[in-house]
Amino acid sequence: MTVATQIWFKQRKITVAHVFAQRAVEVDPQNAYAWSNLGMLEEQLYRFDKAEAAFKRGLSVAKSDDAKGNLYLNWASALVNKGDWEAAEPIARQAYRRRPESQKTRANLGMVCLARGEWAEGWPLYDAIIGFDNSRRKVQYRGEPVWDGSPGKRIVIYGEQGLGDEVCFASMIPDALERSRSVVIDCTDKLAGLFRRSFPKATVYGTRWETGLGWDKQDAEIDASVSMGGLGRWFRNDAASFPRTPYLEADPERRAMWRALFDRQRKPVIGIAWTGGVPWTGDRYRKWTLDDLLPVFRSVDAVWVSLQYKDAGKEIAAFRARHPDIDLRQYAYATLTQDYDDTAALVAECDLVFSMQTGVIHLAGALGKDCWCFVNSHPGWRYGASGDSMPWYRSVRLYRQDGDVWPLVKAAEDLRARFRRV
């Protein structure tokens, strides 16, 4: 049963795996590993209370340090995914004490520390996330070492994880440029144009997902390489080391196009994104319907511009048919392209970005654009455990969910105060 549970879990067949996990503890209730699997799957189904109960039951029957380490590791992972950073801290430390060599154990404790603002301890642990799976792959170009922060080197900085992560961690590239002899950036192709303009002293290639790059053979020397998030241990070890200043520059010609269009509207232009994430990053907790946002839409006479990265044309058309007084638009050639420069120019010319936590808030913050970001009760570590601001960006204001209640009434009041109703 336990083996079958793992097989189905690795195929992302969560509900099938859960059936086997439940049966495994019924057949052998003294099997600590079976309880650990069940807890892990309960967490995947967002049943956090049941997950915690399974982990506690497993610890009550666990006889070996290995079994206890497995339980604490999966329990810490569940609390990290839940975004319960205070509860996660002691459990993650218990897991680390028993399994300090585990990448997952180290990464979990690293994220806990970073969420709590314990930067110096968190970054070296968080770095264990590199190489954990394909989205976090570790890259070597010529067998070079990982950069140790020493000055005067020719280094390659490569992107990691999602688009928002690359944009966020790119805030540390200016620091690396100052310390290094030269810098090559290997990023997602979608970001290459934006990064070339924003970091003119670096050589930028949009080859993060390619093999047989070519450029790595042409360049005469690579002393070291490092992931973008790996820069944190050298440049962001306390709150004072975050400059919180804009570091990306949108295309001025594309900005001029949007400005010419928006000036004709004679009303505020507000970019809006109402969903974020994917199933394994808690997307069910990161979404509104457009009807949920009616109090917001009606708080100010504005042009609302979709910043959804997936096509929302049909959803918007149906919504406008029901509510013809709401001016909500999608400009697909800005948000659905493979060049993030298009989106950056649009965002730069909005009067405000109003968004669920998703990648576009990192873009807005990196551009210095005012952004109101709505953070759910299960926030990722970058949003911290509390407060209305982020260390990364001065222009991003956080609105935190209270239990199951989104602060949309408060946001509508704040919009009325900021923009005069026409």
ABEGO torsion letter per residue (X at the ends): XAAAAAAAAAAGBAAAAAAAAAAAAAABAABAAAAAAAAAAAAAAGBAAAAAAAAAAAAAABABAAAAAAAAAAAAAAAAAAGBAAAAAAAAAAAAAABAABAAAAAAAAAAAAAAGBAAAAAAAAAAABGABAAABBBBAAGBBBBAGBBGBBBBBBBBEBAAAAAAAAAAAAAAAAABABBBBBBBAAAAAAAAAABAABBBBBAAABBGAGAAAABABBABBBBAAAAAAAABABAAABAGBBABBBBAAAAAAAAAAAAAAGBBBBBBBABBEBAAAGAAABBBBAAAAAAAAAABBBBBBBABABBAAAAAAAAAAABAABBBBBBAAAAABABAAAAAAAAAABABBBBBBBAAAAAAAAAGBBBBBBBBABBBAAAEABEABBAABAABBBBBBBEABBBAAAAAAAAAAABBBX
